[in-house]
Amino acid sequence: MQDLAPRPVEEFSANPPGSSRTVIKVSDLTVGFGRTTIISGVNLTLMQGSIVALIGPTGSGKTTFLRSLNRMNDKVRGYFAGGGILLDDQEVLSDHVDLLELRRRVGMLFQRPNPFPMSIRDNVLAGVKAHGLAKKSEHDRIVRENLERVGLWNAVSGRLHDSPFRLSGGQQQLLCLARSLAVQPEVLLLDEPTSALDPISVEAVEKLLADLAEEITFIVVTHSLAQARRISDHTMFFFDGHLKESGPTAQIFEDPQQPETQYYVSGRMG
Amino acid sequence: MASDLARKTEEPQAPRIFRPTTKSPLGPVKIASAVSSVAPLLALLAILGILVHQALPAVKYNGIGFFVHNVWHPGNFYLQPVTTNGVLHPAQADYGAWAIIVGTVLSSLIALVIALPASLGAALVVSKLLGPRVRNTLGIFLELLAGIPSVVFGLWGTLTIGPLLSRDIYPIVAKHMPDVIILRWFRGSTGAGEGLLTSGIILAAMIIPIIASTSRDLFAQVPKLTEEGAEALGMTRMEVTTKVTLPWVSAGIIGATVLGLARALGETMAVAMVSGSVLGTLPTNIYSTFNTIAATIVTTLDSALIDGTGLAVRTLAEAALVLMLVTLLANVGARLLVRKVSTTALPVGRGV
């Protein structure tokens, strides 16, 4: 019941065959800090090439869940996690996991743009260099490719060596997206990625996610129900630390099964 | 009622947003703020003016040779004073500040080489790795360290650290250091503990709190979101620090470093106590006794006052002028560096 059903066949028609493999499988996940349990008993399966929206009231555990997937909570004092998170059959929560490689495969985009204090070009290459993914001779190509993917190339091609802090907020967020894409992640976690952007930038980011979803699985925490509805294939509703309901986005919004979900998606709560 | 009518007949007035000022344009507040805003500039100009005025006869007599040779000879006070270039001076007086300029710059650079990594390390550990309670306690100690009088550092250096280093550490280092460029400087006679390296170490201890506490405040300003972004990209802690945290505050770090450097360049008492106070010779290795401009001024002022022609004191004023110049150069250099660094790393701690 709580597992996500695979997307209906007709929706998959645009995707290459075989793309509906499982990317992330979460089983009975419990996460907390100190003596407080934040989320418990979360089960779900995510297929490749989908956009999943995490919705729910503030404090329901969406972000904590999201940050468990790439283990960004690890250094928080008193953090604990139980259950399992399988990324391509590898246990993410294992002590033996290579955190750096995990974070290359499971990237993250934050609430506000967070470019690094280096040139625009070096921002795109930051992860590539850190992971030693490409030879120096390929750097130009990688910069261009990824800036083109996010539609930023024309705007910044003449000032690749300039500071990223002179770009607009929307452009900065696109640059951060290009930076994440450059390390070729399989999954990208987005923590309210458009909450600090103007409507035009929001549209640009949303369109990009739709275009990129064939290759990358997106998990998006959002407070905007309209956004969840616009961009996601699946929606998961978190309430009070539990995954209350999940399913195809249309079903969650049109025909929610749980009373809390009904309340929330109708705008009467949260 | 009548008053109501009267009001209605008045011309309708546009609502006033700004009331016209009734006070005179030169009130006491304005005068006070004008005075206090130009006071630092006036003070600087006054000091510089007096110094130049005092130093002028020495500049005339010593000439350009002051900067290129290493003699410090007040002349023979038993002979008749002579006049050269219109300046009355003791016979055979000869001053050259090259050695003390070199000593000033070298000891401060040694201090910086030791203090900069130590301060950044301390600041990083305190601000990034420790919990809030330990962080605050250590922070208090850091600031206490900055408040220790320099004479205490000097005493500590000359009584404890100097002898200890020259007995147990320096000989071993000197013996095992290879005979190649720069490292060659660590070979040879190690002396009794008073000298360039000991001074550099003492100076480092004095400027570490300055650089460290400023850097700690800077590191605290680096947004968590940006550092998390680097972590989420799969960077190691070291990469996050060197690629994101440090560049974010690089301009401010340069400023803090110059603050420390200025302190080291001008430090007088502690250096006077551990330098060995030799005049007129260049250091031959890193353990050599030497002297700095500031220490020379304080240690020779007494004897300079004996010079009836006044040239010795004037020469010290000239030395002070040179010290100001060196410090000024360091500041200008730092500003240029900040400008270069700031092109991509804007956000925090601009300016020196």
Interface residues (C-beta under 8 A of the other chain):
Chain A: N70 M72 R77 L99 L100 E101 L102 R103 R104 G107 M108 F110 Q111 R112 N114 P115 F116 P117 M118 S119 D122 A126 G127 A130 H131 H161 D162 S163 P164 F165 C176 R179 S180 V183
Chain B: G131 P223 L225 T226 E228 G229 A230 E231 A232 L233 G234 M235 T236 E239 K243 V244 P247 W248 S250 T343 T344 A345 L346 P347
